[in-house]
Amino acid sequence: DQVYNDGKYTQAIINTLEQQHTIAQILEKTSHRKLPDDWSPFNPLCPRCDSITRTRVTGFNSKSQTVDIVCTCGYTGTIPVTGGGKLTWRVDWPARWSILGVTVEPFGKDHATSGGSYDTGKEIAKEIYHYTPPYPIVYEWIMLKGKGAMHSSKGLAISINEMLGVLPPEVLRYLIIRSKPGKHIEFDPGTTLLNLIDEYDRLDSSSRAHQLSQTKKAQHSKIPFKHIVTAIQVASGTRALLDILERSGYDTADTRAVLARAENARKWLDKYAPPYVKFTIQEDLPQTAKSFSTKERQALLKLAEQLLEWDTPEEIHNGIYEIAKSIALEPKTLFRAIYVSLVSATSGPRLGYFLASLDKDFLIRRFNQAAQEQKE
């Protein structure tokens, strides 16, 4: 929409309307389908009802760059082509190539069928816009995990704008670049997305995949996305978030990049995160803590006593294992008791980083309380 509103399509629209008959011949010859007599390559937007599907072009003026339209809502009038509608898909695509200077175009295999969008697009690009069609790279379907191939006509799709809300643009590019064109892309906006972002962050900056994924405004943060997801559920405000990340040993000097990732994480939690990723720090000790065994209470007491000795997530993680070992308690049992004490669940985020993100005084009070809690 922005490209149309900015006027970048204006001249292409005028050229298209002037050569409408030639375009219709290309479409009919290449796609083997008959177009209606009142067909137009431009879909105007009705200024009265905001519909783009109920309107029809009845004339145009190249000099004033306007079109005459009628709409089934009763509107009849003249509107500017700039911001006043859009080209139909099969014409928009080749126009976009020429406007943006596209030289390589990856697209789904449905557009690569004989007589499909690419076949008509390359003819229109050459004859109407005098532009060399971009080199085609045909991709298999993007498969939404558990749902099948993404297809807008079937209502099974996630838009680019939706994805850019939760994924930095360079990671979205990496999703495509990392896959061989002839192999379908398995995409899960839930847990797999977490792994995708962290996989991208681990790339060597000199690798070809990393270089091809870059955008002009790429913002780089080496803080694992999984940890940011944890931190924003603990923090209350920007300063608290940065403090938590710094306590965990991460560099937050590039505040803009960190906060951009945090915004991605918030949107991901709201729209796609599976329930087990979400948690809430309990204000009071959960009642289920009363069921802790003597060894679990003993381990939590030791944890409260030793917590101040550990500074990093790794030290906390290793210390918990040592405590469990010292009293012959299964580490997973102690992990469960810690999660129950804090979030009233038997599992949660990576424990070392999770505890490092929380205030130590709060943790010491909570674990001491849990160690003293017993069944009535």
C-alpha positions as CSV (number, residue, x, y, z in Angstrom):
1,D,0.0,0.0,0.0
2,Q,2.8,2.4,0.9
3,V,4.5,2.0,-2.5
4,Y,1.2,2.9,-4.2
5,N,0.5,5.8,-1.9
6,D,4.0,7.2,-2.4
7,G,3.4,7.4,-6.1
8,K,6.1,4.9,-7.1
9,Y,3.5,2.9,-9.1
10,T,1.8,6.0,-10.7
11,Q,3.7,5.9,-14.1
12,A,3.4,2.1,-14.3
13,I,-0.4,2.4,-13.8
14,I,-0.7,5.0,-16.6
15,N,1.5,2.9,-18.9
16,T,-0.7,-0.1,-18.1
17,L,-4.0,1.7,-18.8
18,E,-2.6,3.0,-22.1
19,Q,-1.7,-0.5,-23.2
20,Q,-4.6,-2.4,-21.6
21,H,-5.5,-4.1,-24.8
22,T,-2.0,-5.5,-25.3
23,I,-1.9,-6.7,-21.7
24,A,-5.3,-8.4,-22.2
25,Q,-4.0,-10.2,-25.3
26,I,-0.9,-11.4,-23.4
27,L,-3.0,-12.7,-20.5
28,E,-5.4,-14.5,-22.7
29,K,-2.7,-16.0,-24.9
30,T,-0.4,-17.1,-22.1
31,S,-2.9,-18.2,-19.5
32,H,-5.4,-19.6,-21.9
33,R,-8.4,-17.9,-20.4
34,K,-10.9,-15.4,-21.7
35,L,-11.1,-12.0,-19.9
36,P,-14.5,-10.2,-19.6
37,D,-15.2,-7.3,-21.9
38,D,-15.0,-4.8,-19.1
39,W,-11.8,-6.1,-17.7
40,S,-9.3,-3.5,-16.4
41,P,-5.7,-4.1,-15.2
42,F,-6.4,-1.5,-12.5
43,N,-8.7,-2.0,-9.5
44,P,-9.8,1.4,-8.2
45,L,-10.7,2.1,-4.6
46,C,-14.1,3.6,-4.1
47,P,-13.8,6.9,-2.0
48,R,-17.3,6.4,-0.7
49,C,-17.4,2.7,0.5
50,D,-13.7,1.9,0.5
51,S,-14.3,-1.2,-1.7
52,I,-11.8,-2.3,-4.3
53,T,-13.9,-5.3,-5.5
54,R,-17.2,-3.5,-6.4
55,T,-15.7,-0.8,-8.7
56,R,-15.1,-0.6,-12.4
57,V,-12.9,1.7,-14.5
58,T,-14.8,3.6,-17.2
59,G,-12.0,5.8,-18.5
60,F,-8.7,7.5,-17.7
61,N,-6.7,10.6,-18.4
62,S,-2.9,10.1,-18.7
63,K,-2.2,13.8,-18.4
64,S,-4.0,14.4,-15.2
65,Q,-3.2,10.8,-14.0
66,T,-6.8,10.1,-13.0
67,V,-9.3,7.4,-13.7
68,D,-13.1,7.5,-14.1
69,I,-14.9,4.9,-12.0
70,V,-18.3,3.6,-11.0
71,C,-19.1,1.6,-8.0
72,T,-22.1,-0.6,-7.1
73,C,-22.6,1.5,-4.0
74,G,-23.8,4.2,-6.4
75,Y,-20.6,6.3,-6.6
76,T,-19.5,7.8,-9.9
77,G,-16.6,10.0,-10.3
78,T,-12.9,10.7,-11.1
79,I,-10.1,9.8,-8.7
80,P,-6.2,10.1,-8.9
81,V,-4.4,6.8,-9.6
82,T,-1.8,7.6,-6.9
83,G,-3.2,5.9,-3.8
84,G,-6.5,5.4,-5.6
85,G,-6.3,1.6,-6.2
86,K,-4.0,-1.2,-7.2
87,L,-3.0,-3.1,-10.3
88,T,-4.4,-6.7,-10.6
89,W,-1.9,-9.3,-9.3
90,R,-0.7,-10.6,-12.7
91,V,0.1,-7.0,-13.7
92,D,1.3,-5.7,-10.3
93,W,4.0,-8.3,-10.1
94,P,5.9,-7.4,-13.3
95,A,5.3,-3.7,-12.6
96,R,6.9,-4.2,-9.2
97,W,10.0,-5.9,-10.8
98,S,10.6,-2.8,-12.9
99,I,9.9,-0.3,-10.1
100,L,12.1,-2.0,-7.5
101,G,14.8,-3.2,-9.9
102,V,14.3,-6.9,-9.0
103,T,16.8,-9.2,-10.7
104,V,16.1,-12.5,-8.8
105,E,12.6,-13.5,-7.7
106,P,12.0,-16.5,-5.5
107,F,8.3,-17.6,-5.5
108,G,6.1,-20.6,-4.8
109,K,5.6,-23.4,-7.3
110,D,2.0,-22.4,-7.9
111,H,3.2,-19.3,-9.7
112,A,5.5,-21.4,-11.9
113,T,2.9,-23.5,-13.6
114,S,2.5,-23.3,-17.3
115,G,0.5,-20.1,-18.0
116,G,0.9,-19.1,-14.4
117,S,1.8,-15.7,-12.9
118,Y,5.5,-15.9,-13.8
119,D,4.8,-16.8,-17.4
120,T,2.4,-13.9,-17.9
121,G,4.6,-11.6,-15.8
122,K,7.7,-12.0,-17.8
123,E,5.8,-11.2,-21.1
124,I,4.3,-8.1,-19.6
125,A,7.6,-7.0,-18.1
126,K,9.3,-7.2,-21.6
127,E,6.5,-5.8,-23.7
128,I,4.9,-3.2,-21.4
129,Y,7.6,-2.1,-19.0
130,H,10.6,-2.9,-21.3
131,Y,12.2,-4.7,-18.4
132,T,14.2,-7.9,-18.3
133,P,12.3,-10.4,-16.1
134,P,14.1,-11.5,-13.0
135,Y,15.8,-14.9,-12.7
136,P,13.2,-17.2,-11.2
137,I,13.8,-19.4,-8.2
138,V,10.9,-21.8,-7.7
139,Y,10.2,-22.8,-4.1
140,E,8.2,-25.7,-2.7
141,W,5.3,-24.9,-0.3
142,I,5.9,-23.4,3.1
143,M,4.1,-25.9,5.3
144,L,2.5,-24.7,8.5
145,K,3.3,-27.5,11.0
146,G,0.2,-29.6,11.6
147,K,-1.9,-27.7,9.2
148,G,-0.5,-28.1,5.7
149,A,0.7,-25.8,2.9
150,M,0.2,-22.1,3.4
151,H,-2.3,-20.9,0.8
152,S,-4.2,-17.5,1.1
153,S,-7.1,-18.8,-1.0
154,K,-7.7,-21.5,1.6
155,G,-7.4,-19.1,4.5
156,L,-4.3,-20.9,5.7
157,A,-1.6,-18.3,5.8
158,I,0.4,-15.9,7.9
159,S,1.1,-12.6,6.3
160,I,4.6,-11.1,5.9
161,N,3.5,-8.2,8.2
162,E,2.4,-10.6,10.8
163,M,5.7,-12.5,10.7
164,L,7.7,-9.2,10.8
165,G,5.9,-8.5,14.1
166,V,7.6,-11.5,15.7
167,L,10.7,-12.0,13.5
168,P,13.4,-9.6,12.7
169,P,13.5,-9.1,8.8
170,E,16.9,-10.7,8.6
171,V,15.7,-13.9,10.3
172,L,12.7,-14.1,8.0
173,R,15.1,-13.9,5.0
174,Y,17.3,-16.6,6.6
175,L,14.3,-18.9,6.9
176,I,14.1,-18.9,3.1
177,I,17.8,-18.7,2.3
178,R,18.7,-21.7,4.5
179,S,16.3,-24.0,2.6
180,K,16.9,-25.7,-0.7
181,P,14.3,-24.3,-3.2
182,G,13.1,-27.8,-4.2
183,K,12.4,-28.8,-0.6
184,H,9.3,-27.6,1.2
185,I,9.9,-25.4,4.2
186,E,8.4,-26.7,7.5
187,F,7.4,-23.6,9.5
188,D,6.1,-23.6,13.1
189,P,5.4,-20.1,14.5
190,G,5.4,-21.7,17.9
191,T,8.4,-23.3,19.5
192,T,10.4,-23.8,16.3
193,L,10.5,-20.1,15.8
194,L,12.5,-19.7,19.0
195,N,15.1,-22.2,17.7
196,L,15.2,-20.4,14.3
197,I,16.1,-17.0,15.8
198,D,18.8,-18.5,18.0
199,E,20.1,-20.5,15.1
200,Y,20.4,-17.3,13.1
201,D,22.2,-15.5,16.0
202,R,24.8,-18.3,16.2
203,L,25.7,-17.9,12.5
204,D,29.3,-16.8,11.7
205,S,29.0,-13.3,10.3
206,S,31.3,-14.3,7.5
207,S,29.0,-17.1,6.4
208,R,27.2,-16.7,3.0
209,A,23.8,-17.4,4.7
210,H,24.4,-14.6,7.2
211,Q,25.5,-12.2,4.5
212,L,22.5,-12.9,2.2
213,S,20.1,-12.5,5.1
214,Q,21.2,-8.9,5.9
215,T,18.9,-5.9,5.5
216,K,19.8,-2.3,5.4
217,K,18.4,-1.7,8.9
218,A,19.4,-5.0,10.5
219,Q,19.8,-4.7,14.2
220,H,22.0,-7.3,15.9
221,S,21.5,-8.6,19.4
222,K,23.4,-11.7,20.6
223,I,21.1,-12.2,23.6
224,P,19.3,-15.5,23.0
225,F,15.6,-14.9,22.0
226,K,14.6,-17.6,24.5
227,H,16.1,-15.7,27.3
228,I,14.5,-12.4,26.2
229,V,11.1,-14.3,26.2
230,T,11.9,-15.3,29.9
231,A,13.1,-11.8,30.9
232,I,10.1,-9.9,29.6
233,Q,7.8,-12.1,31.6
234,V,9.7,-11.2,34.7
235,A,10.5,-7.5,34.1
236,S,8.2,-4.6,34.8
237,G,9.4,-1.9,32.4
238,T,12.4,-1.2,30.2
239,R,14.9,-0.4,32.9
240,A,14.0,-3.6,34.8
241,L,14.4,-5.6,31.6
242,L,17.8,-4.2,30.9
243,D,18.9,-4.9,34.5
244,I,17.7,-8.5,34.3
245,L,19.7,-9.1,31.1
246,E,22.8,-7.5,32.5
247,R,22.5,-9.6,35.6
248,S,22.4,-12.6,33.3
249,G,25.7,-11.5,31.9
250,Y,24.5,-10.0,28.6
251,D,25.7,-6.8,26.9
252,T,22.8,-4.3,26.6
253,A,24.8,-1.4,25.2
254,D,22.8,-1.5,21.9
255,T,19.5,-0.7,23.7
256,R,17.7,-0.2,20.5
257,A,18.5,-3.7,19.2
258,V,17.6,-5.2,22.6
259,L,14.3,-3.5,22.8
260,A,13.4,-4.4,19.2
261,R,13.9,-8.1,20.1
262,A,11.9,-7.6,23.2
263,E,9.0,-6.2,21.2
264,N,9.3,-9.2,18.9
265,A,9.2,-11.5,21.9
266,R,6.1,-9.8,23.4
267,K,4.1,-10.2,20.1
268,W,5.3,-13.8,19.8
269,L,4.1,-14.6,23.4
270,D,0.7,-12.9,22.6
271,K,0.1,-14.7,19.3
272,Y,2.0,-17.9,18.9
273,A,3.7,-19.1,22.1
274,P,2.6,-22.5,23.4
275,P,1.1,-22.4,26.9
276,Y,4.1,-24.1,28.5
277,V,6.4,-21.2,27.6
278,K,4.3,-18.7,29.5
279,F,4.5,-18.2,33.2
280,T,3.7,-15.8,36.0
281,I,5.9,-15.3,39.1
282,Q,3.6,-16.1,42.0
283,E,3.2,-13.3,44.6
284,D,2.7,-15.9,47.4
285,L,4.2,-19.4,47.9
286,P,1.8,-21.8,46.1
287,Q,-0.1,-24.2,48.3
288,T,1.4,-27.2,46.4
289,A,4.7,-26.4,48.2
290,K,3.2,-28.1,51.2
291,S,3.7,-31.5,49.4
292,F,7.5,-31.1,49.3
293,S,9.4,-34.0,50.8
294,T,11.9,-33.6,53.5
295,K,14.8,-33.8,51.0
296,E,13.2,-31.3,48.8
297,R,12.8,-28.8,51.7
298,Q,16.4,-29.5,52.7
299,A,17.6,-28.8,49.2
300,L,15.7,-25.6,49.0
301,L,17.1,-24.4,52.3
302,K,20.6,-25.1,51.0
303,L,19.8,-23.2,47.8
304,A,18.7,-20.2,49.9
305,E,21.9,-20.3,51.9
306,Q,24.3,-20.6,48.9
307,L,22.5,-18.5,46.3
308,L,24.6,-15.3,47.1
309,E,27.8,-17.2,46.3
310,W,26.8,-17.6,42.6
311,D,26.9,-14.8,40.1
312,T,26.4,-16.3,36.6
313,P,23.6,-18.6,35.2
314,E,26.2,-21.3,34.8
315,E,27.3,-21.1,38.5
316,I,23.6,-21.3,39.6
317,H,22.9,-24.2,37.3
318,N,26.0,-26.2,38.5
319,G,25.3,-25.3,42.1
320,I,21.8,-26.7,42.0
321,Y,23.2,-30.0,40.6
322,E,25.8,-30.1,43.4
323,I,23.1,-29.5,46.1
324,A,21.0,-32.3,44.7
325,K,24.0,-34.6,44.6
326,S,25.0,-33.8,48.2
327,I,21.7,-35.0,49.6
328,A,21.1,-37.9,47.1
329,L,18.2,-36.1,45.4
330,E,17.4,-36.4,41.7
331,P,18.3,-33.1,40.1
332,K,15.0,-33.1,38.1
333,T,13.1,-33.4,41.5
334,L,14.8,-30.3,42.8
335,F,14.2,-28.5,39.6
336,R,10.5,-29.3,39.9
337,A,10.4,-28.0,43.5
338,I,12.1,-24.7,42.4
339,Y,9.6,-24.2,39.6
340,V,6.6,-25.0,41.9
341,S,7.9,-22.5,44.4
342,L,8.2,-19.7,41.9
343,V,5.6,-20.2,39.1
344,S,3.3,-22.9,40.5
345,A,4.3,-25.3,37.6
346,T,6.5,-28.4,37.4
347,S,8.6,-27.0,34.6
348,G,9.7,-23.6,33.2
349,P,12.5,-21.6,31.5
350,R,16.1,-22.7,31.6
351,L,16.7,-22.7,35.3
352,G,20.2,-21.0,35.6
353,Y,19.2,-18.1,33.4
354,F,15.7,-17.9,35.0
355,L,17.0,-17.6,38.6
356,A,19.8,-15.2,37.4
357,S,17.0,-12.9,36.1
358,L,15.2,-12.7,39.4
359,D,16.1,-10.7,42.5
360,K,18.2,-12.7,44.8
361,D,16.6,-11.4,48.0
362,F,13.2,-12.4,46.7
363,L,14.6,-15.9,45.8
364,I,16.2,-16.4,49.2
365,R,12.9,-15.4,51.0
366,R,10.9,-17.7,48.8
367,F,13.1,-20.7,49.1
368,N,13.4,-20.3,52.9
369,Q,9.6,-20.1,53.1
370,A,9.2,-23.2,50.9
371,A,11.7,-25.1,53.0
372,Q,9.7,-24.4,56.1
373,E,6.3,-25.2,54.6
374,Q,4.8,-28.5,55.6
375,K,1.5,-30.3,55.4
376,E,-0.9,-29.4,58.1
